[in-house]
Amino acid sequence: MIPIEVHTLTKQFGKLTAVDNLNLRIAQGEFFGFIGPNGAGKTTTLQMLSGQLPPTSGTATVLGIDAAADPIAVKAAGHIFYLSPMSWLFVFLSCASRHASHKLAGQEV
């Protein structure tokens, strides 16, 4: 099983298309980040992957769980972590420290 799979994921807000037919596979053990200009759809994609925002179309699965169909299970699994740069925690938590905390807890990342 591929831990994160996205097929033709699209999110529209009225006439604005924030994410347009995104296809993505992230294998176990890979680190992945979104880099791009403001308005490129990075936050929208992470919100759809974490079950916080339903897609307009397409699918996003995390550990085999459909993020749109069962957002509570995706959140409970705890494998998608979104931390807004506006969050006060941002200054205290790096990607490496998040990974290390999972390793110490014996969880697969």
Phi, psi and omega per residue, in radians:
M1 nan 2.359 3.040
I2 -1.451 2.162 -3.079
P3 -1.007 -0.681 3.120
I4 -2.306 2.141 3.095
E5 -2.315 2.358 3.137
V6 -2.267 2.234 -3.136
H7 -2.187 2.082 3.088
T8 0.758 0.772 -3.107
L9 -1.256 2.227 -3.120
T10 -2.376 2.448 3.026
K11 -2.365 2.178 3.102
Q12 -2.076 2.476 3.020
F13 -2.079 1.670 -3.031
G14 1.126 -2.168 3.133
K15 -1.516 -0.153 -3.131
L16 -1.504 2.183 3.043
T17 -1.711 1.908 -3.101
A18 -1.462 -0.653 3.086
V19 -2.306 2.264 -2.998
D20 -2.180 1.747 3.054
N21 0.940 0.889 3.132
L22 -1.332 2.293 3.025
N23 -2.115 2.312 -3.015
L24 -2.753 2.451 3.011
R25 -2.330 2.187 3.102
I26 -2.058 2.033 -3.069
A27 -1.389 2.817 3.118
Q28 -1.017 2.362 3.109
G29 1.518 -0.149 3.131
E30 -1.452 2.517 2.943
F31 -1.712 2.452 -3.095
F32 -2.502 2.406 3.105
G33 -2.433 2.733 3.088
F34 -1.811 2.241 3.092
I35 -2.221 2.304 3.118
G36 3.028 3.016 -3.113
P37 -1.227 2.853 3.045
N38 -0.976 2.411 3.116
G39 1.497 0.107 -3.103
A40 -1.421 -0.221 3.116
G41 1.809 0.163 -3.112
K42 -1.086 -0.939 -3.115
T43 -1.133 -0.724 3.127
T44 -1.048 -0.748 3.116
T45 -1.090 -0.814 3.134
L46 -1.111 -0.638 3.104
Q47 -1.160 -0.627 3.084
M48 -1.229 -0.707 3.120
L49 -1.129 -0.578 -3.091
S50 -1.584 0.070 3.092
G51 1.408 0.189 -3.128
Q52 -1.483 -0.345 -3.053
L53 -2.518 2.188 3.136
P54 -1.335 2.494 3.084
P55 -1.294 2.774 3.011
T56 -1.282 -0.696 3.072
S57 -2.745 2.925 -3.120
G58 1.579 -3.141 -3.115
T59 -2.315 2.616 3.039
A60 -2.375 2.096 3.111
T61 -2.077 2.449 3.109
V62 -2.177 2.014 -3.078
L63 0.937 0.664 3.124
G64 1.417 -0.001 -3.137
I65 -1.683 2.227 3.086
D66 -1.279 2.035 -3.055
A67 -1.114 -0.544 3.141
A68 -1.417 -0.682 -3.089
A69 -1.320 -0.564 -3.096
D70 -2.434 1.155 -3.085
P71 -1.083 -0.507 3.137
I72 -1.166 -0.706 3.120
A73 -1.151 -0.665 3.117
V74 -1.124 -0.765 3.126
K75 -1.129 -0.724 -3.120
A76 -1.153 -0.550 3.139
A77 -1.120 -0.548 3.039
G78 1.246 0.353 -3.097
H79 -1.730 -0.180 3.031
I80 -1.882 2.113 -3.083
F81 -2.119 2.065 3.102
Y82 -2.070 2.128 3.122
L83 -2.170 1.967 -3.127
S84 -1.086 2.439 3.092
P85 -1.110 -0.233 3.103
M86 -1.502 -0.116 -3.098
S87 -1.294 2.495 3.090
W88 -1.176 -0.398 3.118
L89 -1.239 -0.378 -3.066
F90 -0.915 -0.657 -3.095
V91 -1.269 -0.305 -3.088
F92 -1.783 -0.231 -2.977
L93 -2.232 2.074 3.070
S94 -1.788 2.896 3.089
C95 -1.040 -0.735 -3.137
A96 -1.102 -0.691 -3.137
S97 -1.229 -0.599 3.086
R98 -1.115 -0.785 3.127
H99 -1.084 -0.771 -3.127
A100 -1.098 -0.662 -3.141
S101 -1.160 -0.621 3.070
H102 -1.174 -0.732 3.125
K103 -1.073 -0.759 3.135
L104 -1.108 -0.555 3.140
A105 -1.437 -0.037 3.132
G106 1.347 0.322 -3.135
Q107 -1.657 2.538 3.040
E108 -1.310 2.504 3.140
V109 -1.996 nan nan
